């Protein structure tokens, strides 16, 4: 094998991405634990809170997270028992249901986010000049959209007019 292959910038790029992700994930996990959340629970709450009506169809939640459909079901079951979210049936499609953040879930996010944002600023965004950060975000979106095209599924669904109206998308 040609030794120069190990100097390939593609290998370096992926290696740096993996190392940065691992370092940030470790810092995030410790901070989430202080608030009684696992990293995946924080991810679910954040995805829901950032979605119209603080909700997503379960299938869209799976597409937007690192979880399989069955993994989402297990996490949602646990988080529902803990009062952080609830399920809402879809009146227009009996096969679908929504995960919806509860007031308790939003309160837990409110407690967790200041420390989370501090870690992001200290160890990630604060390490980059604004132009470099914008270029990185653009590049990451392109890569995400190429390798995970369903990652934004359901994010454009309108919120229901009230608790009895389905989002219908």
N, C-alpha and C positions, 0 to 999 in steps of 0.2 A: 504494500500500500504506500502510496506517495505521501510522505510526511507533510507536504505543503497543504494537503486537504484539511489538516487540523487548523491551519491558519485561515481558512475560508471565512470571510466576514459573515456568511449566513450562519455558520455554527456559533460564531461569537455573538451575533444578534440574539439567537434563541437562548444561548447560555446566559447572557445578561438578563434577558426577560425572566427566565426561570429563577435566577438568583435574586432579582429584585422582588419578584412575587413572593418567594419564600420568606425573605426578610420582612417585607411588609405584613404578610399573613401572620407571622409569629407575633409581631407587635399588636396587630389588630386582635388576635385571639385572646391575648392576655387582657386587653382592655375590655373586650366583650364579656369575658368571664366575670369581671368586676361588677357587671350589670345583669348577671344571670342569663346571658345569651350565648349560644354557640355561634360560630361564624355563619353557619347556614341559616340559623334563625334570624340573625341580623340581616343577611342578604334577602331573605323572604320579606321581612318587615319593610326594608328599604324599597324593594321593588314594588310592593303594594302601595306604600305611602306615596311613591312617585308616580303612580298610575291614576288616571281619571277615576274619581269616586273611591279612591283608596282600595281598588279591587282589581283582580285579574281572573280570567277563567283559569281553572287548574291547569289546563293544557298549555296556556300561554305562560303561566308561572313556571312550569317545567322548562319551556323553551328559553326563558330568560335567566334561568339559574343553572347551577351545575348539577341539578338533580334530574333523575329519571322521573317518569310519571308516577311510578310506585313510590319512589323516594319522596316526591312532593306530597303524596297522600300521607305517608308516615309522619313527615314533619308537620303538615297541617293538622293532622290528628292531635299530635302532641301540643302544638301551639294553641289549638282550640281548647284543649283541656286546661291549659294554663291561662286562658282568657285573653290571649294576645290577638287572636283573630277568630273569625267565624266563617262558616260556609253559608252561601246564599244560593238557592236553587235558581236555575235559569228557566223562567216560565216559557220561553220560546223553544227550548231544547232540553228535554228531560234528561238527556245524557250528559249535559254540562252542568257544572256548578262553579261558583265563584268563591275565591278566598277574599275576605274583606278584613282590613285592619280594624280592630276595636279601639275604643278610647284608651283602654289599658295598654294596647300595643303601641299606639301613638305616644303615650306617656313614657313608655320604656325607651322608645326611640329618642324622645326629647332628653331623657337622662343620659343616654349613651352618646349622642351625636357631638356634644362639645369636645369630649376627649378624643373621639374618633377624628374629628376635623383637625384637632391639634396634632395628632399623629400624622395625618395626611400632609399637613403643612410642613411639619418638621422633617419628615423623612422622604417626602415625595415631591409635591408641587413646589415647596420652598427651595428645593435643590436646583430648580430650573428657572431661567429667565422667562418672562412672559411669552416671547416669540418661540422659544424652544418648547415650552409647555403646549402652546397652540399646535405646533407641528407634531408633537408627540400624540396629542389627542386625535388629530386628524389621521395620523398613521394607524393608531390603535383602532379607531372606528373602521377604517378600511379593512384591516386584518380581521377584526371581529365580524364584519358583515360578510367577508369572504368565507371564513371558516365556520361561522355560526349564524346563518342568515335568519333564523327564527328568533334571534335574541331581542328583537324589538316587537315581536308579535303581541298584539293586544294593547300596545301602548297608545294607540290612537283611538281606542274605543271610547265613546262618550259615556259619561257617568249617567246612571239612571236618574230620572226626575224625582223618584222617591223610592222607598224600600220595596215597593211592589212592582216596579217597572224594570224590565231587563235592559241591559246595555244593548242587546241585540246585535252583537257583532261577533 
